[in-house]
């Protein structure tokens, strides 16, 4: 029986870190120079384009 590893959900991790730091999506979006909807989309994504992470 093989052991399948579950891929990490990058967006969920971003969301958790943001919440632990007490930062709202709007504030993070402003700091990133994107819209709040973009941050929401990133947090809902299992994989995130490396260009967006930079």
HELIX and SHEET records of a PDB file:
HELIX    1   1 UNK A   10  UNK A   20  1                                  11    
HELIX    2   2 UNK A   25  UNK A   32  1                                   8    
HELIX    3   3 UNK A   36  UNK A   43  1                                   8    
HELIX    4   4 UNK A   50  UNK A   53  1                                   4    
END                                                                             
